[in-house]
Amino acid sequence: MQPDPATTALVIVDVQNDFLPGGALGVPGGDAVIPPLNRCASAFAAAGRPVLATRDRHPPDHCSFRAQGGPWPPHCVDGTEGFAFGAGLVLPEGTTLIDKGTRADADAYSGFDGTDLAARLRSAGCTGIVVGGLATDYCVRATALDGRAEGLAVTVLTDAVGAVDIQPGDGERALAEMAEAGCTLTTSEEICPA
């Protein structure tokens, strides 16, 4: 399913300090996603197309944290430095922020999970999304797959995602799963030429 550029939004997933190198759950080389995302965000905004950015906004006792029996160290706790977007990320004026994982008792990897992302896209007349951010094998994967489940054309920017790779190859397997679900895998240069 090929996206119509005129009705496609850019969704930047979780480019937050705790997912960048040095953060509580830093993705190795994760800061490499920032330049291509900045270029695409600028291009989308200049064309009058929606730019949305998801972020984990966890309470201190979130169920995904090890102290509550979850798999992860505390990360992206609301109000902390780790919660903030990476300093190098340039979000255009008018970017829509989508907070997820805000309830202590519910996890949310996907930008669609427990948010109004789908409704916002529909109200903007969007039929497709271009997705990049962190991490390939978790929140990018979940957001892309849920986008397909919502009937959207989904394009994943392979040069603007980074994987945790807890098991070696998790990122590559996630990309293959997204492609199998009908997502288009391409690069930011193809979508937003320099």
C-alpha positions in Angstrom: 0.0 0.0 0.0 1.8 3.1 -1.2 1.2 6.3 0.7 -0.2 9.5 -0.9 2.4 12.2 0.1 -0.4 14.8 0.4 -2.2 12.8 3.1 0.8 11.3 4.9 2.0 12.4 8.4 5.5 12.0 10.0 5.4 10.2 13.3 8.7 10.5 15.3 8.8 7.8 18.0 10.3 8.3 21.4 13.5 10.2 20.6 14.0 10.9 24.3 17.1 11.2 26.4 16.6 7.9 28.2 16.6 6.1 24.8 19.7 7.9 23.5 23.3 6.9 24.3 24.0 7.5 28.0 20.3 7.2 28.9 18.7 4.6 31.2 17.8 2.5 28.2 20.1 4.0 25.6 20.0 2.5 22.1 23.5 2.0 20.8 24.1 4.7 18.2 20.6 5.9 18.7 21.5 9.5 18.2 22.1 8.7 14.5 18.4 8.9 14.0 18.2 12.6 14.7 19.7 14.2 11.5 17.4 12.3 9.1 14.4 12.9 11.4 15.2 16.6 11.6 15.4 16.8 7.8 12.1 15.0 7.3 10.4 17.0 10.0 11.5 20.2 8.3 10.4 19.0 4.9 7.0 17.8 6.2 6.3 21.1 8.0 7.4 23.1 5.0 4.9 21.2 2.9 2.1 21.7 5.5 2.0 18.0 6.4 1.4 16.9 10.0 4.4 16.1 12.2 3.6 14.1 15.4 6.1 13.0 18.1 5.4 10.3 20.6 7.0 10.0 24.0 7.0 7.7 27.0 5.6 9.7 29.9 5.8 7.2 32.8 4.9 7.7 36.4 7.6 6.7 38.9 5.9 3.4 39.7 5.2 2.3 36.1 4.5 -1.4 35.6 7.3 -1.8 33.1 9.9 -1.0 35.7 11.8 -3.8 37.4 10.7 -2.7 40.9 7.1 -3.3 39.8 8.0 -6.7 38.1 8.6 -5.3 34.6 11.6 -5.9 32.3 13.1 -2.4 32.3 15.0 0.0 34.5 13.1 3.2 35.3 13.0 5.4 32.2 11.2 8.4 30.8 9.7 9.3 34.2 7.6 12.4 33.8 9.5 15.5 34.7 13.0 14.0 34.6 15.8 14.8 32.2 15.4 11.3 30.7 11.8 12.1 29.8 12.9 15.1 27.6 13.4 14.9 23.9 17.0 14.6 22.8 18.6 18.1 22.6 19.5 17.7 19.0 15.9 16.9 17.9 14.3 19.9 16.2 10.5 19.6 16.2 8.8 22.1 14.0 6.4 24.6 15.4 3.0 23.0 15.6 4.3 19.4 16.2 1.6 17.4 17.9 2.9 15.6 21.0 1.5 12.1 21.9 2.1 10.9 25.4 1.9 7.2 26.1 2.5 4.9 29.0 1.0 7.5 31.4 -0.9 5.0 33.5 1.1 3.1 36.2 -0.8 -0.1 35.5 -0.6 -0.2 31.7 2.3 -0.6 29.3 2.2 1.1 25.9 4.9 0.5 23.3 2.8 1.8 20.4 2.0 5.4 19.8 -1.6 4.3 19.2 -1.9 2.4 22.5 -4.2 4.4 24.9 -3.7 7.7 23.0 -5.7 9.8 20.5 -3.1 9.3 17.7 -5.5 7.5 15.4 -8.2 10.1 15.9 -5.8 12.9 15.3 -4.6 11.3 12.1 -8.1 10.8 10.9 -9.2 14.3 11.7 -6.2 15.6 9.7 -7.3 13.5 6.7 -4.2 11.3 6.9 -4.2 8.0 5.0 -0.5 7.1 5.8 2.3 7.7 8.2 6.1 7.8 7.8 7.7 6.4 11.0 11.2 6.8 12.5 12.7 6.9 16.0 13.5 4.5 18.8 13.6 1.7 19.2 13.2 -0.4 16.0 12.4 -3.6 17.9 9.9 -2.1 20.4 8.1 1.2 20.0 8.8 1.7 16.3 7.7 -1.8 15.6 4.5 -1.6 17.7 3.6 1.8 16.2 4.1 0.7 12.7 2.1 -2.5 13.1 -0.7 -0.7 14.8 -0.7 1.9 12.0 -1.3 -1.0 9.6 -4.0 -2.4 11.8 -5.6 1.1 11.6 -5.7 0.8 7.8 -2.9 3.3 7.2 -0.1 3.1 4.6 3.0 2.8 6.8 6.5 3.7 5.7 9.5 3.0 8.0 12.7 5.0 7.6 15.4 2.4 7.9 18.1 5.0 8.4 16.1 6.8 11.1 15.5 3.9 13.5 17.8 2.1 16.0 17.4 -1.2 17.7 18.0 -2.3 21.3 18.9 -5.8 20.1 18.6 -7.5 23.5 18.8 -10.6 21.4 21.2 -10.0 18.5 19.2 -9.5 15.3 16.0 -8.3 17.0 16.1 -5.1 15.0 16.4 -6.9 11.7 13.6 -9.3 12.7 11.4 -6.4 13.6 12.0 -4.8 10.2 11.2 -8.1 8.5 8.0 -8.4 10.6 6.9 -4.8 9.6 7.6 -5.5 5.9 5.5 -8.8 6.2 2.7 -6.7 7.7 2.7 -4.5 4.6 4.9 -1.6 5.8 7.2 -0.1 3.2 10.9 0.0 4.2 12.8 2.9 2.7 15.3 5.6 3.6 14.8 9.2 4.6 16.6 10.2 1.4 13.9 8.6 -0.6 11.1 10.4 1.3 12.8 13.7 2.0 15.7 14.2 -0.4 18.5 16.5 1.0 
